[in-house]
């Protein structure tokens, strides 16, 4: 069975998930998302939530319409998931309740899912393959 249709569906589902999450940042889940902004971060938590919500919507739409640029979009989405990971860590370390996570055990389990989102973005878009080809291109060729 060819994986391309499955990857395309997975890419589009991830895109929709990001759009829905981004809308949540801007509306009904705004307070919940503020719990993920680390207390040490030097920008107002509400601004961080609003900006990250807009970014999530844009990335989600980009995933859905990516076409031949899907791999690059996937790498950018994976990088975004990595950049926001400290917020999830802060929620755990600072014992902040949000999204129904009201125990350290639940917040810890949630930490395990962020790497899966990174992998989902890279796999569903061909981003992993694209990155490997870029690394191969940068390797020096041996002189015989």
SEBA-170482 format. One record per residue: residue number from 1; x, y, z of N, C-alpha, C in turn. Coordinates in Angstrom, 3 decimals. Layout:
BEGIN
+-----+----------+----------+----------+----------+----------+----------+----------+----------+----------+
|   i |      nxx |      nyy |      nzz |     caxx |     cayy |     cazz |      cxx |      cyy |      czz |
+-----+----------+----------+----------+----------+----------+----------+----------+----------+----------+
| NUM |        X |        Y |        Z |        X |        Y |        Z |        X |        Y |        Z |
...
+-----+----------+----------+----------+----------+----------+----------+----------+----------+----------+
END
This chain:
BEGIN
+-----+----------+----------+----------+----------+----------+----------+----------+----------+----------+
|   i |      nxx |      nyy |      nzz |     caxx |     cayy |     cazz |      cxx |      cyy |      czz |
+-----+----------+----------+----------+----------+----------+----------+----------+----------+----------+
|   1 |    0.833 |   -1.187 |    0.000 |    0.000 |    0.000 |    0.000 |    0.875 |    1.248 |    0.000 |
|   2 |    0.562 |    2.188 |   -0.855 |    1.300 |    3.444 |   -0.909 |    1.011 |    4.278 |    0.331 |
|   3 |    2.053 |    4.916 |    0.838 |    1.883 |    5.724 |    2.039 |    1.465 |    7.153 |    1.741 |
|   4 |    1.602 |    7.610 |    0.510 |    1.322 |    9.015 |    0.209 |   -0.094 |    9.451 |    0.579 |
|   5 |   -1.145 |    8.688 |    0.230 |   -2.486 |    9.142 |    0.654 |   -2.614 |    9.201 |    2.176 |
|   6 |   -2.012 |    8.255 |    2.866 |   -2.070 |    8.252 |    4.333 |   -1.331 |    9.453 |    4.887 |
|   7 |   -0.159 |    9.744 |    4.320 |    0.613 |   10.913 |    4.763 |   -0.156 |   12.208 |    4.498 |
|   8 |   -0.793 |   12.278 |    3.343 |   -1.556 |   13.487 |    3.008 |   -2.703 |   13.689 |    3.992 |
|   9 |   -3.407 |   12.624 |    4.302 |   -4.496 |   12.711 |    5.280 |   -3.943 |   13.125 |    6.643 |
|  10 |   -2.831 |   12.501 |    7.062 |   -2.223 |   12.833 |    8.353 |   -1.777 |   14.294 |    8.388 |
|  11 |   -1.223 |   14.776 |    7.273 |   -0.781 |   16.177 |    7.183 |   -1.971 |   17.117 |    7.312 |
|  12 |   -3.040 |   16.804 |    6.614 |   -4.230 |   17.661 |    6.662 |   -4.905 |   17.623 |    8.035 |
|  13 |   -4.945 |   16.454 |    8.651 |   -5.509 |   16.355 |   10.002 |   -4.689 |   17.195 |   10.969 |
|  14 |   -3.366 |   17.116 |   10.878 |   -2.520 |   17.934 |   11.743 |   -2.769 |   19.417 |   11.470 |
|  15 |   -2.951 |   19.768 |   10.209 |   -3.255 |   21.156 |    9.876 |   -4.542 |   21.626 |   10.525 |
|  16 |   -5.570 |   20.806 |   10.453 |   -6.855 |   21.163 |   11.068 |   -6.704 |   21.268 |   12.587 |
|  17 |   -5.963 |   20.347 |   13.190 |   -5.721 |   20.397 |   14.633 |   -5.054 |   21.727 |   15.010 |
|  18 |   -4.071 |   22.141 |   14.220 |   -3.402 |   23.407 |   14.504 |   -4.347 |   24.598 |   14.342 |
|  19 |   -5.171 |   24.591 |   13.310 |   -6.121 |   25.693 |   13.117 |   -7.090 |   25.764 |   14.299 |
|  20 |   -7.618 |   24.625 |   14.714 |   -8.561 |   24.594 |   15.839 |   -7.865 |   25.076 |   17.120 |
|  21 |   -6.647 |   24.598 |   17.364 |   -5.902 |   25.043 |   18.546 |   -5.632 |   26.542 |   18.475 |
|  22 |   -5.262 |   27.021 |   17.297 |   -5.000 |   28.446 |   17.133 |   -6.227 |   29.292 |   17.408 |
|  23 |   -7.366 |   28.838 |   16.934 |   -8.621 |   29.551 |   17.215 |   -8.893 |   29.531 |   18.716 |
|  24 |   -8.599 |   28.416 |   19.357 |   -8.740 |   28.328 |   20.814 |   -7.872 |   29.343 |   21.535 |
|  25 |   -6.665 |   29.590 |   21.010 |   -5.781 |   30.601 |   21.597 |   -6.443 |   31.980 |   21.599 |
|  26 |   -7.188 |   32.238 |   20.546 |   -7.764 |   33.572 |   20.363 |   -9.136 |   33.730 |   20.995 |
|  27 |   -9.741 |   32.621 |   21.434 |  -11.122 |   32.677 |   21.922 |  -11.279 |   31.982 |   23.263 |
|  28 |  -12.014 |   30.886 |   23.270 |  -12.483 |   30.248 |   24.507 |  -11.394 |   29.612 |   25.369 |
|  29 |  -10.238 |   29.297 |   24.825 |   -9.201 |   28.629 |   25.616 |   -8.015 |   29.551 |   25.930 |
|  30 |   -8.235 |   30.819 |   25.755 |   -7.143 |   31.790 |   25.938 |   -6.516 |   31.712 |   27.332 |
|  31 |   -7.339 |   31.629 |   28.365 |   -6.829 |   31.547 |   29.739 |   -6.070 |   30.241 |   29.942 |
|  32 |   -6.591 |   29.146 |   29.389 |   -5.929 |   27.853 |   29.520 |   -4.529 |   27.900 |   28.900 |
|  33 |   -4.420 |   28.491 |   27.728 |   -3.119 |   28.561 |   27.063 |   -2.144 |   29.475 |   27.819 |
|  34 |   -2.649 |   30.455 |   28.534 |   -1.752 |   31.320 |   29.321 |   -1.027 |   30.523 |   30.396 |
|  35 |   -1.615 |   29.434 |   30.861 |   -0.975 |   28.597 |   31.879 |    0.292 |   27.942 |   31.347 |
|  36 |    0.464 |   27.909 |   30.029 |    1.635 |   27.275 |   29.443 |    2.771 |   28.261 |   29.165 |
|  37 |    2.523 |   29.532 |   29.382 |    3.586 |   30.513 |   29.172 |    4.442 |   30.524 |   30.436 |
|  38 |    5.725 |   30.217 |   30.310 |    6.583 |   30.166 |   31.499 |    6.592 |   31.500 |   32.251 |
|  39 |    6.593 |   31.431 |   33.571 |    6.577 |   32.653 |   34.380 |    7.809 |   33.518 |   34.131 |
|  40 |    8.897 |   32.897 |   33.714 |   10.141 |   33.634 |   33.480 |   10.211 |   34.278 |   32.097 |
|  41 |    9.247 |   33.968 |   31.231 |    9.295 |   34.494 |   29.864 |    9.030 |   35.997 |   29.903 |
|  42 |    9.884 |   36.808 |   29.274 |    9.821 |   38.265 |   29.454 |    8.763 |   39.006 |   28.624 |
|  43 |    7.757 |   38.304 |   28.134 |    6.695 |   38.932 |   27.348 |    5.368 |   38.593 |   28.022 |
|  44 |    4.446 |   39.549 |   27.987 |    3.135 |   39.345 |   28.579 |    2.504 |   38.046 |   28.061 |
|  45 |    2.006 |   37.225 |   28.981 |    1.463 |   35.906 |   28.620 |    0.328 |   36.009 |   27.615 |
|  46 |   -0.529 |   37.020 |   27.735 |   -1.641 |   37.145 |   26.807 |   -1.146 |   37.437 |   25.392 |
|  47 |   -0.120 |   38.248 |   25.266 |    0.448 |   38.534 |   23.947 |    1.039 |   37.259 |   23.347 |
|  48 |    1.742 |   36.489 |   24.165 |    2.331 |   35.231 |   23.696 |    1.234 |   34.302 |   23.185 |
|  49 |    0.150 |   34.206 |   23.917 |   -0.954 |   33.327 |   23.530 |   -1.583 |   33.802 |   22.217 |
|  50 |   -1.800 |   35.088 |   22.087 |   -2.404 |   35.618 |   20.865 |   -1.495 |   35.411 |   19.651 |
|  51 |   -0.219 |   35.739 |   19.794 |    0.718 |   35.590 |   18.680 |    0.881 |   34.120 |   18.308 |
|  52 |    1.029 |   33.264 |   19.315 |    1.198 |   31.838 |   19.006 |   -0.077 |   31.264 |   18.382 |
|  53 |   -1.231 |   31.793 |   18.752 |   -2.477 |   31.350 |   18.132 |   -2.528 |   31.695 |   16.659 |
|  54 |   -2.136 |   32.910 |   16.331 |   -2.101 |   33.316 |   14.923 |   -1.099 |   32.450 |   14.155 |
|  55 |    0.058 |   32.204 |   14.758 |    1.068 |   31.356 |   14.109 |    0.520 |   29.948 |   13.882 |
|  56 |   -0.167 |   29.400 |   14.876 |   -0.730 |   28.053 |   14.715 |   -1.750 |   28.006 |   13.588 |
|  57 |   -2.585 |   29.032 |   13.483 |   -3.576 |   29.059 |   12.398 |   -2.861 |   29.106 |   11.052 |
|  58 |   -1.864 |   29.964 |   10.922 |   -1.126 |   30.080 |    9.662 |   -0.413 |   28.771 |    9.311 |
|  59 |    0.212 |   28.143 |   10.316 |    0.901 |   26.872 |   10.066 |   -0.097 |   25.777 |    9.695 |
|  60 |   -1.245 |   25.765 |   10.349 |   -2.268 |   24.766 |   10.031 |   -2.769 |   24.909 |    8.609 |
|  61 |   -3.047 |   26.133 |    8.206 |   -3.490 |   26.368 |    6.830 |   -2.377 |   25.981 |    5.860 |
|  62 |   -1.145 |   26.339 |    6.194 |   -0.007 |   26.000 |    5.330 |    0.112 |   24.490 |    5.153 |
|  63 |   -0.112 |   23.728 |    6.214 |   -0.056 |   22.271 |    6.092 |   -1.116 |   21.752 |    5.129 |
|  64 |   -2.297 |   22.297 |    5.205 |   -3.394 |   21.820 |    4.365 |   -3.161 |   22.152 |    2.892 |
|  65 |   -2.602 |   23.330 |    2.613 |   -2.446 |   23.762 |    1.217 |   -1.003 |   23.634 |    0.720 |
|  66 |   -0.156 |   22.947 |    1.462 |    1.289 |   22.933 |    1.210 |    1.703 |   22.464 |   -0.172 |
|  67 |    1.033 |   21.472 |   -0.716 |    1.395 |   20.966 |   -2.036 |    2.852 |   20.543 |   -2.111 |
|  68 |    3.563 |   21.045 |   -3.095 |    4.952 |   20.630 |   -3.308 |    5.907 |   21.171 |   -2.240 |
|  69 |    5.432 |   22.067 |   -1.411 |    6.269 |   22.636 |   -0.343 |    6.004 |   21.971 |    1.007 |
|  70 |    5.310 |   20.863 |    1.003 |    4.909 |   20.213 |    2.252 |    6.090 |   19.899 |    3.152 |
|  71 |    7.186 |   19.436 |    2.583 |    8.330 |   19.053 |    3.409 |    8.888 |   20.242 |    4.183 |
|  72 |    9.021 |   21.360 |    3.517 |    9.546 |   22.555 |    4.186 |    8.566 |   23.030 |    5.258 |
|  73 |    7.280 |   23.023 |    4.933 |    6.260 |   23.408 |    5.913 |    6.320 |   22.462 |    7.109 |
|  74 |    6.481 |   21.180 |    6.861 |    6.568 |   20.206 |    7.949 |    7.739 |   20.462 |    8.862 |
|  75 |    8.877 |   20.836 |    8.296 |   10.057 |   21.154 |    9.114 |    9.786 |   22.395 |    9.963 |
|  76 |    9.129 |   23.385 |    9.377 |    8.801 |   24.605 |   10.129 |    7.820 |   24.276 |   11.258 |
|  77 |    6.823 |   23.455 |   10.978 |    5.858 |   23.065 |   12.013 |    6.561 |   22.274 |   13.121 |
|  78 |    7.436 |   21.362 |   12.754 |    8.183 |   20.594 |   13.760 |    9.019 |   21.540 |   14.620 |
|  79 |    9.662 |   22.510 |   13.996 |   10.467 |   23.490 |   14.739 |    9.579 |   24.295 |   15.686 |
|  80 |    8.385 |   24.647 |   15.233 |    7.437 |   25.368 |   16.097 |    7.096 |   24.529 |   17.328 |
|  81 |    6.821 |   23.243 |   17.118 |    6.509 |   22.370 |   18.256 |    7.680 |   22.296 |   19.231 |
|  82 |    8.883 |   22.325 |   18.721 |   10.066 |   22.297 |   19.588 |   10.201 |   23.617 |   20.344 |
|  83 |    9.962 |   24.726 |   19.659 |   10.093 |   26.043 |   20.285 |    9.083 |   26.238 |   21.412 |
|  84 |    7.881 |   25.712 |   21.271 |    6.871 |   25.915 |   22.313 |    6.936 |   24.864 |   23.424 |
|  85 |    7.780 |   23.869 |   23.267 |    7.886 |   22.801 |   24.275 |    8.237 |   23.322 |   25.668 |
|  86 |    9.087 |   24.352 |   25.804 |    9.348 |   24.869 |   27.152 |    8.085 |   25.322 |   27.880 |
|  87 |    7.058 |   25.729 |   27.139 |    5.791 |   26.082 |   27.781 |    5.138 |   24.879 |   28.435 |
|  88 |    5.196 |   23.743 |   27.775 |    4.644 |   22.521 |   28.363 |    5.462 |   22.100 |   29.582 |
|  89 |    6.772 |   22.247 |   29.480 |    7.647 |   21.917 |   30.614 |    7.347 |   22.847 |   31.784 |
|  90 |    7.178 |   24.143 |   31.493 |    6.872 |   25.117 |   32.546 |    5.553 |   24.792 |   33.225 |
|  91 |    4.563 |   24.378 |   32.441 |    3.275 |   24.015 |   33.044 |    3.474 |   22.885 |   34.047 |
|  92 |    4.318 |   21.931 |   33.705 |    4.609 |   20.816 |   34.611 |    5.395 |   21.299 |   35.834 |
|  93 |    6.494 |   22.012 |   35.597 |    7.364 |   22.428 |   36.700 |    6.711 |   23.451 |   37.630 |
|  94 |    5.850 |   24.284 |   37.066 |    5.198 |   25.325 |   37.860 |    3.832 |   24.874 |   38.394 |
|  95 |    3.494 |   23.607 |   38.166 |    2.270 |   22.986 |   38.701 |    1.017 |   23.776 |   38.323 |
|  96 |    0.914 |   24.178 |   37.065 |   -0.229 |   24.962 |   36.604 |   -1.292 |   24.054 |   35.998 |
|  97 |   -2.493 |   24.193 |   36.511 |   -3.621 |   23.425 |   35.989 |   -4.146 |   24.101 |   34.722 |
|  98 |   -4.393 |   23.318 |   33.709 |   -5.009 |   23.812 |   32.473 |   -5.379 |   22.615 |   31.621 |
|  99 |   -6.400 |   22.765 |   30.828 |   -6.859 |   21.720 |   29.920 |   -7.206 |   20.426 |   30.653 |
| 100 |   -7.682 |   20.540 |   31.880 |   -8.052 |   19.363 |   32.651 |   -6.874 |   18.630 |   33.261 |
| 101 |   -5.686 |   19.158 |   33.070 |   -4.493 |   18.543 |   33.662 |   -4.292 |   19.161 |   35.037 |
| 102 |   -4.715 |   18.430 |   36.064 |   -4.657 |   19.005 |   37.404 |   -3.779 |   18.207 |   38.368 |
| 103 |   -2.883 |   17.417 |   37.800 |   -1.913 |   16.716 |   38.642 |   -0.578 |   16.677 |   37.912 |
| 104 |    0.483 |   16.531 |   38.681 |    1.806 |   16.448 |   38.063 |    1.907 |   15.243 |   37.138 |
| 105 |    1.271 |   14.152 |   37.501 |    1.319 |   12.951 |   36.661 |    0.677 |   13.228 |   35.301 |
| 106 |   -0.472 |   13.884 |   35.295 |   -1.136 |   14.198 |   34.030 |   -0.314 |   15.171 |   33.198 |
| 107 |    0.262 |   16.180 |   33.854 |    1.087 |   17.145 |   33.126 |    2.343 |   16.476 |   32.579 |
| 108 |    2.892 |   15.519 |   33.307 |    4.074 |   14.796 |   32.841 |    3.752 |   13.947 |   31.611 |
| 109 |    2.631 |   13.244 |   31.654 |    2.227 |   12.417 |   30.514 |    2.060 |   13.297 |   29.274 |
| 110 |    1.531 |   14.485 |   29.454 |    1.357 |   15.396 |   28.321 |    2.712 |   15.739 |   27.690 |
| 111 |    3.751 |   15.827 |   28.488 |    5.087 |   16.128 |   27.953 |    5.530 |   15.093 |   26.927 |
| 112 |    5.076 |   13.866 |   27.088 |    5.479 |   12.791 |   26.191 |    4.863 |   12.938 |   24.798 |
| 113 |    3.794 |   13.712 |   24.689 |    3.101 |   13.828 |   23.408 |    3.705 |   14.872 |   22.472 |
| 114 |    4.416 |   15.858 |   23.000 |    4.989 |   16.885 |   22.128 |    5.986 |   16.298 |   21.126 |
| 115 |    6.884 |   15.395 |   21.550 |    7.770 |   14.777 |   20.551 |    6.998 |   14.017 |   19.471 |
| 116 |    5.841 |   13.457 |   19.827 |    5.023 |   12.771 |   18.821 |    4.483 |   13.757 |   17.784 |
| 117 |    4.176 |   14.969 |   18.222 |    3.730 |   15.986 |   17.268 |    4.855 |   16.370 |   16.303 |
| 118 |    6.069 |   16.453 |   16.836 |    7.230 |   16.742 |   15.976 |    7.370 |   15.644 |   14.925 |
| 119 |    7.308 |   14.397 |   15.373 |    7.426 |   13.273 |   14.440 |    6.277 |   13.255 |   13.433 |
| 120 |    5.072 |   13.548 |   13.886 |    3.906 |   13.597 |   13.011 |    4.117 |   14.631 |   11.910 |
| 121 |    4.589 |   15.809 |   12.295 |    4.820 |   16.871 |   11.303 |    5.873 |   16.444 |   10.288 |
| 122 |    6.954 |   15.849 |   10.754 |    8.035 |   15.451 |    9.845 |    7.631 |   14.276 |    8.962 |
| 123 |    6.950 |   13.295 |    9.529 |    6.568 |   12.112 |    8.749 |    5.493 |   12.445 |    7.715 |
| 124 |    4.463 |   13.158 |    8.143 |    3.310 |   13.380 |    7.258 |    3.618 |   14.306 |    6.089 |
| 125 |    4.686 |   15.057 |    6.183 |    5.021 |   16.018 |    5.129 |    6.223 |   15.607 |    4.293 |
| 126 |    6.908 |   14.551 |    4.717 |    8.162 |   14.200 |    4.054 |    9.304 |   15.073 |    4.528 |
| 127 |    9.069 |   15.804 |    5.605 |   10.090 |   16.702 |    6.147 |   11.341 |   15.989 |    6.601 |
| 128 |   11.166 |   14.804 |    7.157 |   12.326 |   14.035 |    7.615 |   13.211 |   13.673 |    6.427 |
| 129 |   12.584 |   13.200 |    5.367 |   13.305 |   12.855 |    4.138 |   14.019 |   14.081 |    3.566 |
| 130 |   13.332 |   15.205 |    3.551 |   13.886 |   16.448 |    3.030 |   15.102 |   16.883 |    3.847 |
| 131 |   14.985 |   16.798 |    5.178 |   16.116 |   17.164 |    6.036 |   17.320 |   16.260 |    5.783 |
| 132 |   17.059 |   14.955 |    5.681 |   18.163 |   14.020 |    5.424 |   18.839 |   14.335 |    4.102 |
| 133 |   18.078 |   14.663 |    3.073 |   18.679 |   14.985 |    1.776 |   19.491 |   16.275 |    1.871 |
| 134 |   19.047 |   17.227 |    2.659 |   19.798 |   18.477 |    2.839 |   21.107 |   18.210 |    3.567 |
| 135 |   21.066 |   17.328 |    4.572 |   22.288 |   17.005 |    5.311 |   23.273 |   16.280 |    4.406 |
| 136 |   22.770 |   15.372 |    3.561 |   23.638 |   14.657 |    2.634 |   24.294 |   15.609 |    1.656 |
| 137 |   23.554 |   16.587 |    1.190 |   24.089 |   17.569 |    0.257 |   25.195 |   18.410 |    0.879 |
| 138 |   25.138 |   18.588 |    2.198 |   26.145 |   19.405 |    2.881 |   27.402 |   18.628 |    3.250 |
| 139 |   27.348 |   17.300 |    3.156 |   28.526 |   16.491 |    3.508 |   29.627 |   16.709 |    2.482 |
| 140 |   30.850 |   16.879 |    2.959 |   31.954 |   17.047 |    1.998 |   32.187 |   15.741 |    1.230 |
| 141 |   32.489 |   15.888 |   -0.009 |   32.788 |   14.695 |   -0.824 |   34.230 |   14.321 |   -0.624 |
| 142 |   34.483 |   13.031 |   -0.596 |   35.861 |   12.566 |   -0.395 |   36.634 |   12.679 |   -1.710 |
| 143 |   37.876 |   13.002 |   -1.569 |   38.755 |   13.113 |   -2.746 |   39.596 |   11.846 |   -2.789 |
| 144 |   39.527 |   11.134 |   -3.909 |   40.270 |    9.866 |   -4.022 |   41.624 |   10.085 |   -4.635 |
+-----+----------+----------+----------+----------+----------+----------+----------+----------+----------+
END
